[in-house]
Amino acid sequence: MAYESRSGIWLQAFPGAQNAKAPRWYVGNGIQPYWRGDGKELYYATGTRPARIMAVDVEAKDGGLRVGNPHALFSVALDPDGKRNDFVSTRDGKTFLVLVAQERTPEAARLGVIYNWPTAVEKR
């Protein structure tokens, strides 16, 4: 299983994660870990702005894991709310769907509402 903590992204066997002595592997500094559909690669986002979507190869080997070096796939402006699952990938990892932050401008933030508009039209 992959999880995030204050110190970054970690991998640990499941079941067995409840055991404090169970081995775990550090992946990198980031948030929102997400497995590729075949389990051979793990994705996560950096906490920077703009965020970078990172990928790292993971391979089961000799009863443990071989964790490759993380590499950036692309940069994106994630929504600053920090919600889980801001991105997903197709099973093969070739296509991503990402929730991006919307640029907020003063014009877009204002909404005018006209009450009783039929009366206003009749007066003309």
HUPEWO-V364659 format. One record per run of one state. SS is the DSSP state (hx for helix, st for strand, lp for the rest). FROM is the first residue (numbers start at 1). TO is the last residue. Records with the same first field share a line. If there is no record, write none. Layout:
SS: FROM-TO  FROM-TO
//
This chain:
lp: 1-1  6-7  13-23  29-30  36-40  46-50  62-63  68-70  77-77  79-86  90-95  99-99  101-105  110-116  123-124
st: 2-5  8-12  24-28  31-35  41-45  51-61  64-67  71-76  78-78  87-89  96-98  100-100
hx: 106-109  117-122
//
